[in-house]
Amino acid sequence: MNFIISGKNIEVTPGLKEAIEQKLGKLERYFTPETEIIVTLSVEKGRQKIEVTIPVKGSIIRSEQTSSDMYVSIDLVEEVIERQLRKYKNKLVAKSQGHPTAAVPSGSIKKEFIESDDESSDDDEIRIVRTKKFGIKPMFPEDACIQMELLGHSFFVFSNAETDEVNVVYKRKDGSFGLIEPEFS
């Protein structure tokens, strides 16, 4: 695995680099040797944050963890990514079982990982427990943010009055708002 480690407002010391490579190196059983793992360390107001992004064919595995100690953040991010990989594996196995001729993606995930029979707990399985239907009326993104705040939700789906497309507004960790618009390729 190829680590690309950078720092914002923090010097990436040899100790930090070694801790990252040792902890995230445990993930090599899941990935091919040419897989890139992009790691960004940052410090804001005393909070130690690590962001890890692993591009895999057709998807991105990503986690961002913050704590008061960078080494704790590194431990947390490794646990989250490992959990995501187990969920991703269940998704790939389900796809291939639905299509007997489906191949394992030729991306960064090792074939042995997909085919292994480790004990995946049912807690890692994705289950939809509730379906909600509601009428979507056209509104502007700013109005959607107000509606989201009134409902006390962290996101809101709406029809954009300017574009006639379904959009999502969401509340970001820093308290600001984000807008997700579809992009058809």
N, CA, C and O of each residue as an XYZ file, in Angstrom:
740
protein
N       0.842     -1.178      0.000
C       0.000      0.000      0.000
C       0.883      1.236      0.000
O       1.934      1.276      0.641
N       0.436      2.226     -0.724
C       1.192      3.477     -0.819
C       0.507      4.535      0.029
O      -0.639      4.901     -0.232
N       1.204      5.024      1.040
C       0.663      6.051      1.914
C       1.059      7.425      1.392
O       2.226      7.677      1.093
N       0.071      8.311      1.286
C       0.316      9.711      0.946
C      -0.121     10.495      2.177
O      -1.314     10.688      2.409
N       0.851     10.943      2.963
C       0.566     11.580      4.253
C       0.924     13.055      4.179
O       2.032     13.419      3.787
N      -0.031     13.901      4.564
C       0.238     15.341      4.592
C      -0.335     15.925      5.879
O      -1.154     15.300      6.552
N       0.111     17.131      6.205
C      -0.341     17.774      7.428
C      -0.754     19.211      7.194
O      -0.153     19.920      6.387
N      -1.795     19.640      7.911
C      -2.235     21.032      7.894
C      -2.110     21.548      9.318
O      -2.738     21.007     10.228
N      -1.325     22.564      9.519
C      -1.070     23.139     10.842
C      -0.415     22.132     11.789
O      -0.514     22.266     13.008
N       0.245     21.136     11.229
C       0.929     20.135     12.041
C       2.081     19.566     11.228
O       1.960     19.337     10.025
N       3.200     19.343     11.906
C       4.343     18.712     11.245
C       4.174     17.203     11.358
O       3.944     16.678     12.447
N       4.289     16.507     10.227
C       4.183     15.048     10.227
C       5.536     14.497     10.662
O       6.464     14.371      9.863
N       5.621     14.176     11.937
C       6.873     13.676     12.505
C       7.081     12.216     12.105
O       6.127     11.530     11.738
N       8.313     11.744     12.175
C       8.549     10.324     11.887
C       7.720      9.400     12.781
O       7.290      8.333     12.341
N       7.493      9.804     14.035
C       6.682      8.999     14.954
C       5.235      8.892     14.497
O       4.636      7.817     14.538
N       4.675     10.031     14.057
C       3.296     10.015     13.546
C       3.199      9.172     12.285
O       2.276      8.374     12.121
N       4.176      9.365     11.391
C       4.183      8.613     10.138
C       4.261      7.107     10.421
O       3.560      6.315      9.792
N       5.101      6.730     11.354
C       5.253      5.313     11.700
C       3.961      4.762     12.309
O       3.547      3.646     11.995
N       3.323      5.557     13.188
C       2.074      5.122     13.817
C       0.978      4.917     12.768
O       0.221      3.949     12.834
N       0.901      5.829     11.807
C      -0.102      5.726     10.738
C       0.158      4.485      9.898
O      -0.754      3.698      9.641
N       1.405      4.313      9.469
C       1.732      3.171      8.607
C       1.552      1.849      9.346
O       1.157      0.850      8.744
N       1.839      1.835     10.646
C       1.675      0.604     11.426
C       0.192      0.294     11.618
O      -0.238     -0.837     11.391
N      -0.590      1.290     12.033
C      -2.017      1.056     12.322
C      -2.801      0.790     11.043
O      -3.544     -0.189     10.958
N      -2.638      1.660     10.050
C      -3.379      1.476      8.799
C      -2.772      0.369      7.941
O      -3.415     -0.131      7.018
N      -1.537     -0.009      8.249
C      -0.897     -1.120      7.548
C      -1.631     -2.429      7.780
O      -1.529     -3.357      6.978
N      -2.381     -2.501      8.892
C      -3.182     -3.698      9.167
C      -4.229     -3.923      8.075
O      -4.728     -5.035      7.903
N      -4.554     -2.868      7.347
C      -5.578     -2.968      6.302
C      -5.047     -3.611      5.029
O      -5.806     -3.839      4.087
N      -3.732     -3.910      4.989
C      -3.150     -4.449      3.758
C      -3.726     -5.806      3.392
O      -3.644     -6.221      2.235
N      -4.309     -6.503      4.360
C      -4.921     -7.797      4.028
C      -6.146     -7.620      3.141
O      -6.591     -8.575      2.505
N      -6.700     -6.399      3.091
C      -7.869     -6.126      2.272
C      -7.523     -5.600      0.883
O      -8.310     -5.748     -0.052
N      -6.345     -4.984      0.746
C      -6.035     -4.243     -0.475
C      -4.849     -4.822     -1.236
O      -3.998     -5.513     -0.675
N      -4.822     -4.520     -2.521
C      -3.691     -4.898     -3.356
C      -2.520     -3.974     -3.016
O      -2.732     -2.892     -2.469
N      -1.281     -4.387     -3.334
C      -0.105     -3.581     -2.961
C      -0.073     -2.179     -3.582
O       0.540     -1.277     -3.011
N      -0.714     -1.977     -4.730
C      -0.643     -0.660     -5.376
C      -1.722      0.313     -4.893
O      -1.825      1.423     -5.414
N      -2.518     -0.085     -3.915
C      -3.571      0.780     -3.387
C      -2.970      2.011     -2.713
O      -2.001      1.916     -1.960
N      -3.572      3.180     -3.004
C      -3.135      4.428     -2.370
C      -4.035      4.729     -1.185
O      -5.258      4.618     -1.273
N      -3.422      5.109     -0.086
C      -4.161      5.545      1.094
C      -3.750      6.990      1.350
O      -2.593      7.272      1.662
N      -4.703      7.890      1.216
C      -4.438      9.322      1.360
C      -4.809      9.737      2.778
O      -5.963      9.621      3.189
N      -3.815     10.223      3.521
C      -3.995     10.586      4.925
C      -3.667     12.064      5.098
O      -2.607     12.531      4.683
N      -4.596     12.792      5.718
C      -4.364     14.202      6.018
C      -4.555     14.417      7.511
O      -5.612     14.118      8.067
N      -3.516     14.941      8.148
C      -3.569     15.263      9.566
C      -3.758     16.765      9.706
O      -3.191     17.538      8.934
N      -4.555     17.184     10.691
C      -4.707     18.619     10.916
C      -5.010     18.893     12.379
O      -5.492     18.030     13.113
N      -4.711     20.124     12.778
C      -4.985     20.572     14.135
C      -5.758     21.878     14.039
O      -5.318     22.834     13.400
N      -6.924     21.898     14.690
C      -7.742     23.109     14.743
C      -8.224     23.299     16.170
O      -8.883     22.414     16.716
N      -7.915     24.415     16.778
C      -8.367     24.740     18.126
C      -8.100     23.590     19.103
O      -8.955     23.262     19.926
N      -6.937     22.993     19.012
C      -6.566     21.922     19.930
C      -7.147     20.560     19.584
O      -6.844     19.579     20.263
N      -7.963     20.474     18.561
C      -8.547     19.202     18.139
C      -7.636     18.561     17.104
O      -7.247     19.203     16.128
N      -7.295     17.290     17.319
C      -6.399     16.545     16.439
C      -7.256     15.721     15.474
O      -7.968     14.811     15.898
N      -7.188     16.035     14.196
C      -8.062     15.386     13.216
C      -7.248     14.616     12.189
O      -6.202     15.081     11.733
N      -7.740     13.428     11.826
C      -7.146     12.630     10.761
C      -8.246     12.306      9.760
O      -9.348     11.902     10.133
N      -7.930     12.488      8.490
C      -8.846     12.134      7.407
C      -8.141     11.089      6.553
O      -7.005     11.294      6.126
N      -8.812      9.972      6.305
C      -8.249      8.904      5.490
C      -9.201      8.631      4.331
O     -10.397      8.425      4.533
N      -8.662      8.631      3.127
C      -9.447      8.357      1.927
C      -8.757      7.245      1.148
O      -7.561      7.313      0.865
N      -9.534      6.220      0.806
C      -9.005      5.103      0.032
C      -9.900      4.917     -1.191
O     -11.005      4.386     -1.078
N      -9.422      5.356     -2.368
C     -10.229      5.149     -3.570
C     -10.185      3.679     -3.994
O      -9.108      3.109     -4.170
N     -11.351      3.079     -4.154
C     -11.454      1.727     -4.694
C     -12.374      1.805     -5.893
O     -13.185      2.724     -6.003
N     -12.251      0.866     -6.773
C     -12.999      0.930     -8.033
C     -14.485      1.169     -7.784
O     -15.161      0.368     -7.138
N     -14.972      2.280     -8.307
C     -16.384      2.604     -8.221
C     -16.850      3.131     -6.876
O     -18.048      3.349     -6.691
N     -15.942      3.344     -5.930
C     -16.349      3.802     -4.609
C     -15.171      4.463     -3.899
O     -14.037      4.429     -4.376
N     -15.465      5.055     -2.765
C     -14.425      5.650     -1.933
C     -14.697      5.211     -0.502
O     -15.824      5.298     -0.016
N     -13.665      4.744      0.156
C     -13.767      4.420      1.571
C     -13.098      5.569      2.296
O     -11.930      5.869      2.052
N     -13.842      6.216      3.194
C     -13.342      7.428      3.821
C     -13.777      7.499      5.275
O     -14.882      7.088      5.631
N     -12.896      8.024      6.102
C     -13.246      8.279      7.492
C     -12.495      9.504      7.976
O     -11.378      9.787      7.545
N     -13.129     10.210      8.870
C     -12.540     11.406      9.477
C     -12.806     11.284     10.970
O     -13.955     11.143     11.390
N     -11.755     11.337     11.765
C     -11.905     11.209     13.215
C     -11.156     12.332     13.914
O     -10.079     12.745     13.485
N     -11.749     12.816     15.000
C     -11.169     13.915     15.757
C     -11.135     13.555     17.239
O     -12.081     12.972     17.770
N     -10.053     13.904     17.885
C      -9.954     13.730     19.337
C      -8.925     14.735     19.860
O      -8.425     15.574     19.110
N      -8.621     14.639     21.142
C      -7.639     15.562     21.709
C      -6.213     15.036     21.533
O      -5.252     15.741     21.840
N      -6.069     13.791     21.036
C      -4.760     13.168     20.844
C      -4.712     12.527     19.461
O      -5.579     11.721     19.122
N      -3.719     12.873     18.670
C      -3.621     12.371     17.297
C      -3.525     10.849     17.263
O      -4.082     10.220     16.364
N      -2.834     10.253     18.220
C      -2.681      8.802     18.225
C      -4.025      8.107     18.480
O      -4.285      7.034     17.936
N      -4.871      8.723     19.306
C      -6.223      8.195     19.538
C      -7.040      8.321     18.249
O      -7.778      7.403     17.890
N      -6.910      9.448     17.559
C      -7.617      9.652     16.289
C      -7.207      8.595     15.265
O      -8.045      8.096     14.514
N      -5.919      8.257     15.235
C      -5.417      7.231     14.307
C      -6.064      5.883     14.621
O      -6.489      5.171     13.712
N      -6.139      5.533     15.904
C      -6.786      4.274     16.310
C      -8.253      4.257     15.892
O      -8.740      3.262     15.356
N      -8.955      5.364     16.138
C     -10.376      5.443     15.814
C     -10.625      5.299     14.319
O     -11.542      4.590     13.904
N      -9.816      5.965     13.516
C     -10.028      5.942     12.068
C      -9.789      4.538     11.512
O     -10.470      4.123     10.574
N      -8.840      3.812     12.073
C      -8.578      2.449     11.598
C      -9.769      1.543     11.896
O     -10.148      0.723     11.060
N     -10.361      1.684     13.082
C     -11.529      0.875     13.449
C     -12.709      1.160     12.532
O     -13.392      0.234     12.095
N     -12.953      2.429     12.239
C     -14.081      2.812     11.389
C     -13.887      2.274      9.971
O     -14.828      1.751      9.373
N     -12.692      2.398      9.439
C     -12.434      1.918      8.083
C     -12.586      0.400      8.006
O     -13.120     -0.121      7.027
N     -12.124     -0.303      9.023
C     -12.267     -1.758      9.034
C     -13.751     -2.148      9.034
O     -14.148     -3.088      8.346
N     -14.555     -1.430      9.798
C     -16.002     -1.680      9.826
C     -16.613     -1.403      8.445
O     -17.443     -2.175      7.966
N     -16.204     -0.312      7.817
C     -16.705      0.017      6.477
C     -16.332     -1.068      5.477
O     -17.133     -1.417      4.610
N     -15.120     -1.602      5.594
C     -14.677     -2.646      4.669
C     -15.503     -3.914      4.817
O     -15.800     -4.579      3.825
N     -15.878     -4.257      6.046
C     -16.732     -5.439      6.241
C     -18.094     -5.222      5.591
O     -18.644     -6.139      4.981
N     -18.641     -4.010      5.719
C     -19.927     -3.700      5.076
C     -19.778     -3.744      3.558
O     -20.647     -4.265      2.859
N     -18.680     -3.198      3.053
C     -18.418     -3.184      1.615
C     -18.298     -4.613      1.094
O     -18.787     -4.929      0.010
N     -17.648     -5.467      1.871
C     -17.503     -6.874      1.477
C     -18.879     -7.525      1.380
O     -19.160     -8.225      0.407
N     -19.747     -7.304      2.381
C     -21.089     -7.883      2.354
C     -21.847     -7.432      1.113
O     -22.583     -8.216      0.513
N     -21.670     -6.180      0.729
C     -22.328     -5.641     -0.459
C     -21.805     -6.337     -1.719
O     -22.587     -6.708     -2.595
N     -20.494     -6.511     -1.809
C     -19.906     -7.168     -2.982
C     -20.316     -8.637     -3.067
O     -20.604     -9.141     -4.152
N     -20.341     -9.319     -1.927
C     -20.726    -10.724     -1.917
C     -22.184    -10.860     -2.330
O     -22.529    -11.762     -3.093
N     -23.045     -9.974     -1.833
C     -24.465    -10.023     -2.198
C     -24.638     -9.794     -3.692
O     -25.459    -10.455     -4.328
N     -23.876     -8.868     -4.258
C     -23.953     -8.615     -5.703
C     -23.536     -9.842     -6.489
O     -24.199    -10.224     -7.454
N     -22.434    -10.464     -6.076
C     -21.934    -11.611     -6.842
C     -22.843    -12.823     -6.672
O     -22.914    -13.660     -7.572
N     -23.545    -12.940     -5.534
C     -24.470    -14.054     -5.356
C     -25.705    -13.872     -6.220
O     -26.307    -14.847     -6.669
N     -26.078    -12.627     -6.452
C     -27.212    -12.350     -7.331
C     -26.871    -12.612     -8.780
O     -27.757    -12.888     -9.589
N     -25.605    -12.527     -9.112
C     -25.128    -12.755    -10.476
C     -23.951    -13.719    -10.410
O     -22.824    -13.303    -10.142
N     -24.204    -15.016    -10.656
C     -23.148    -16.011    -10.506
C     -21.913    -15.736    -11.350
O     -20.818    -16.185    -11.014
N     -22.081    -15.007    -12.435
C     -20.927    -14.736    -13.288
C     -20.258    -13.422    -12.941
O     -19.281    -13.036    -13.583
N     -20.775    -12.724    -11.925
C     -20.196    -11.431    -11.552
C     -18.780    -11.630    -11.040
O     -18.507    -12.543    -10.261
N     -17.906    -10.779    -11.479
C     -16.498    -10.879    -11.081
C     -16.228     -9.945     -9.921
O     -16.940     -8.960     -9.728
N     -15.220    -10.249     -9.166
C     -14.756     -9.353     -8.118
C     -14.189     -8.125     -8.814
O     -13.476     -8.265     -9.808
N     -14.485     -6.914     -8.318
C     -13.990     -5.728     -8.994
C     -12.475     -5.766     -9.146
O     -11.751     -6.215     -8.258
N     -12.023     -5.285    -10.288
C     -10.589     -5.339    -10.573
C      -9.865     -4.136     -9.980
O      -8.807     -3.738    -10.467
N     -10.434     -3.563     -8.936
C      -9.841     -2.387     -8.312
C      -8.828     -2.750     -7.264
O      -7.950     -3.582     -7.492
N      -8.949     -2.120     -6.102
C      -7.940     -2.225     -5.062
C      -8.204     -3.324     -4.049
O      -7.318     -3.651     -3.259
N      -9.397     -3.902     -4.050
C      -9.746     -4.911     -3.053
C      -9.197     -6.271     -3.465
O      -9.344     -6.691     -4.613
N      -8.561     -6.955     -2.509
C      -8.013     -8.277     -2.795
C      -9.137     -9.292     -2.981
O     -10.135     -9.267     -2.261
N      -8.967    -10.173     -3.946
C      -9.948    -11.211     -4.232
C     -10.118    -12.134     -3.021
O     -11.230    -12.578     -2.736
N      -9.022    -12.425     -2.304
C      -9.080    -13.310     -1.147
C      -9.995    -12.738     -0.059
O     -10.687    -13.483      0.634
N      -9.989    -11.408      0.082
C     -10.839    -10.762      1.085
C     -12.308    -10.998      0.765
O     -13.095    -11.306      1.661
N     -12.685    -10.855     -0.497
C     -14.071    -11.034     -0.907
C     -14.498    -12.485     -0.719
O     -15.618    -12.757     -0.289
N     -13.608    -13.408     -1.041
C     -13.955    -14.819     -1.008
C     -13.799    -15.436      0.373
O     -14.275    -16.548      0.602
N     -13.135    -14.735      1.312
C     -12.911    -15.304      2.644
C     -14.239    -15.477      3.363
O     -15.217    -14.786      3.077
N     -14.250    -16.412      4.301
C     -15.478    -16.749      5.006
C     -15.369    -16.361      6.469
O     -15.733    -17.144      7.346
N     -14.871    -15.161      6.744
C     -14.735    -14.768      8.141
C     -16.107    -14.512      8.740
O     -17.090    -14.328      8.021
N     -16.159    -14.502     10.069
C     -17.438    -14.361     10.746
C     -17.850    -12.894     10.764
O     -17.434    -12.128     11.634
N     -18.675    -12.515      9.788
C     -19.205    -11.158      9.747
C     -20.462    -11.133     10.595
O     -21.361    -11.952     10.401
N     -20.531    -10.217     11.516
C     -21.700    -10.169     12.381
C     -22.864     -9.530     11.656
O     -22.683     -8.765     10.708
N     -24.063     -9.856     12.114
C     -25.264     -9.283     11.512
C     -25.356     -7.790     11.786
O     -26.096     -7.079     11.106
N     -24.602     -7.303     12.788
C     -24.626     -5.878     13.084
C     -24.048     -5.063     11.938
O     -24.384     -3.889     11.785
N     -23.184     -5.669     11.129
C     -22.558     -4.953     10.028
C     -23.439     -4.933      8.783
O     -23.153     -4.210      7.829
N     -24.497     -5.719      8.791
C     -25.366     -5.785      7.626
C     -26.212     -4.523      7.561
O     -26.721     -4.058      8.581
N     -26.361     -3.974      6.372
C     -27.158     -2.762      6.195
C     -28.616     -3.173      6.049
O     -28.971     -3.965      5.176
N     -29.452     -2.622      6.920
C     -30.876     -2.922      6.870
C     -31.646     -1.612      6.862
O     -31.366     -0.720      7.662
N     -32.591     -1.495      5.984
C     -33.477     -0.335      5.974
C     -34.651     -0.693      6.877
O     -35.379     -1.646      6.602
N     -34.836      0.060      7.945
C     -35.857     -0.269      8.924
C     -37.104      0.591      8.796
O     -38.122      0.305      9.426
N     -37.034      1.644      7.981
C     -38.198      2.500      7.810
C     -38.162      3.152      6.445
O     -37.105      3.579      5.982
N     -39.306      3.228      5.805
C     -39.432      3.922      4.527
C     -40.445      5.044      4.719
O     -41.521      4.844      5.282
N     -40.077      6.219      4.240
C     -40.932      7.382      4.396
C     -41.258      7.934      3.018
O     -40.376      8.028      2.165
N     -42.505      8.299      2.791
C     -42.900      8.942      1.543
C     -43.501     10.296      1.883
O     -44.257     10.444      2.844
N     -43.143     11.278      1.065
C     -43.698     12.603      1.292
C     -43.708     13.367     -0.027
O     -42.905     13.106     -0.923
N     -44.626     14.305     -0.120
C     -44.723     15.128     -1.322
C     -43.594     16.141     -1.353
O     -43.260     16.755     -0.339
N     -43.013     16.305     -2.526
C     -41.924     17.266     -2.678
C     -42.457     18.468     -3.436
O     -42.903     18.352     -4.577
N     -42.405     19.626     -2.785
C     -42.830     20.830     -3.485
C     -41.596     21.671     -3.825
O     -40.623     21.691     -3.071
N     -41.646     22.358     -4.958
C     -40.493     23.177     -5.355
C     -40.222     24.288     -4.333
O     -41.141     24.953     -3.857
N     -38.942     24.468     -4.013
C     -38.525     25.558     -3.128
C     -37.074     25.906     -3.421
O     -36.361     25.155     -4.086
N     -36.652     27.048     -2.918
C     -35.276     27.478     -3.084
C     -34.421     26.848     -1.979
O     -34.939     26.533     -0.907
N     -33.110     26.658     -2.228
C     -32.252     26.029     -1.225
C     -32.293     26.707      0.149
O     -32.260     26.029      1.175
N     -32.365     28.022      0.169
C     -32.411     28.748      1.438
C     -33.682     28.385      2.209
O     -33.644     28.215      3.428
N     -34.828     28.265      1.485
C     -36.084     27.868      2.128
C     -36.000     26.438      2.650
O     -36.545     26.121      3.707
N     -35.317     25.582      1.907
C     -35.145     24.192      2.338
C     -34.329     24.136      3.634
O     -34.614     23.321      4.511
N     -33.314     25.003      3.757
C     -32.518     25.058      4.993
C     -33.394     25.468      6.178
O     -33.285     24.907      7.268
N     -34.259     26.450      5.949
C     -35.159     26.897      7.016
C     -36.100     25.758      7.410
O     -36.314     25.508      8.597
N     -36.657     25.071      6.419
C     -37.554     23.947      6.681
C     -36.837     22.846      7.462
O     -37.403     22.266      8.389
N     -35.581     22.561      7.080
C     -34.777     21.549      7.767
C     -34.591     21.933      9.234
O     -34.735     21.094     10.124
N     -34.269     23.206      9.483
C     -34.070     23.692     10.843
C     -35.361     23.585     11.660
O     -35.336     23.199     12.828
N     -36.488     23.931     11.031
C     -37.768     23.854     11.729
C     -38.110     22.421     12.124
O     -38.695     22.189     13.182
N     -37.745     21.462     11.276
C     -38.008     20.055     11.553
C     -36.993     19.453     12.523
O     -37.232     18.387     13.090
N     -35.862     20.133     12.713
C     -34.816     19.616     13.588
C     -34.035     18.476     12.964
O     -33.465     17.656     13.683
N     -33.998     18.409     11.644
C     -33.270     17.353     10.937
C     -31.877     17.830     10.558
O     -31.581     19.024     10.620
N     -31.021     16.887     10.164
C     -29.666     17.247      9.739
C     -29.571     17.318      8.215
O     -28.535     17.713      7.680
N     -30.648     16.938      7.507
C     -30.693     17.066      6.052
C     -32.144     17.229      5.624
O     -33.063     16.955      6.395
N     -32.341     17.677      4.388
C     -33.690     17.866      3.864
C     -33.666     17.677      2.352
O     -32.852     18.288      1.659
N     -34.557     16.832      1.843
C     -34.667     16.553      0.412
C     -35.771     17.445     -0.147
O     -36.846     17.554      0.442
N     -35.497     18.088     -1.295
C     -36.486     18.990     -1.874
C     -36.287     19.097     -3.383
O     -35.256     18.695     -3.922
N     -37.295     19.645     -4.044
C     -37.202     19.922     -5.474
C     -36.757     21.369     -5.613
O     -37.435     22.280     -5.138
N     -35.619     21.583     -6.263
C     -35.056     22.918     -6.409
C     -35.898     23.711     -7.398
O     -36.036     23.316     -8.556
N     -36.466     24.837     -6.942
C     -37.334     25.667     -7.777
C     -36.582     26.285     -8.952
O     -37.192     26.644     -9.959
N     -35.255     26.411     -8.828
C     -34.458     27.014     -9.899
C     -34.122     26.010    -10.993
O     -34.067     26.372    -12.168
N     -33.895     24.747    -10.617
C     -33.414     23.747    -11.585
C     -34.402     22.615    -11.852
O     -34.192     21.824    -12.771
N     -35.483     22.522    -11.061
C     -36.469     21.433    -11.152
C     -35.847     20.061    -10.915
O     -36.375     19.059    -11.395
N     -34.745     19.998    -10.191
C     -34.099     18.731     -9.866
C     -34.208     18.479     -8.368
O     -34.357     19.412     -7.580
N     -34.132     17.212     -7.986
C     -34.144     16.862     -6.574
C     -32.764     17.183     -6.001
O     -31.743     16.755     -6.540
N     -32.746     17.938     -4.907
C     -31.516     18.331     -4.220
C     -31.632     17.967     -2.745
O     -32.708     17.632     -2.251
N     -30.499     18.039     -2.057
C     -30.463     17.797     -0.617
C     -29.653     18.927      0.023
O     -28.550     19.245     -0.422
N     -30.216     19.525      1.069
C     -29.425     20.443      1.889
C     -29.101     19.693      3.172
O     -29.879     18.849      3.618
N     -27.954     20.000      3.763
C     -27.553     19.313      4.990
C     -26.774     20.258      5.879
O     -26.179     21.230      5.415
N     -26.789     19.955      7.161
C     -26.053     20.754      8.138
C     -24.673     20.152      8.301
O     -24.541     18.959      8.576
N     -23.646     20.968      8.132
C     -22.261     20.512      8.241
C     -21.819     20.552      9.703
O     -22.456     21.197     10.535
N     -20.725     19.860     10.005
C     -20.231     19.794     11.386
C     -19.902     21.170     11.952
O     -20.019     21.401     13.155
N     -19.486     22.092     11.064
C     -19.111     23.431     11.546
C     -20.319     24.362     11.687
O     -20.160     25.542     12.001
N     -21.545     23.825     11.453
C     -22.750     24.633     11.613
C     -23.222     25.295     10.333
O     -24.333     25.824     10.292
N     -22.406     25.280      9.283
C     -22.825     25.852      8.013
C     -23.702     24.837      7.268
O     -23.962     23.747      7.778
N     -24.150     25.194      6.077
C     -25.033     24.329      5.307
C     -24.360     23.888      4.014
O     -23.514     24.597      3.470
N     -24.739     22.722      3.534
C     -24.244     22.215      2.258
C     -25.417     21.898      1.348
O     -26.530     21.663      1.820
N     -25.173     21.892      0.061
C     -26.194     21.585     -0.939
C     -25.645     20.482     -1.842
O     -24.533     20.589     -2.359
N     -26.426     19.432     -2.027
C     -26.036     18.355     -2.940
C     -26.948     18.424     -4.151
O     -28.172     18.353     -4.035
N     -26.322     18.566     -5.324
C     -27.050     18.623     -6.585
C     -26.649     17.423     -7.426
O     -25.493     17.000     -7.381
N     -27.580     16.866     -8.194
C     -27.218     15.720     -9.039
C     -26.326     16.158    -10.197
O     -26.456     17.260    -10.730
N     -25.419     15.260    -10.568
C     -24.570     15.505    -11.738
C     -24.640     14.243    -12.586
O     -24.171     13.177    -12.184
N     -25.225     14.382    -13.746
C     -25.393     13.228    -14.627
C     -24.236     13.175    -15.598
O     -23.981     14.131    -16.331
N     -23.524     12.033    -15.601
C     -22.348     11.928    -16.483
C     -22.635     11.063    -17.678
O     -21.760     10.866    -18.521
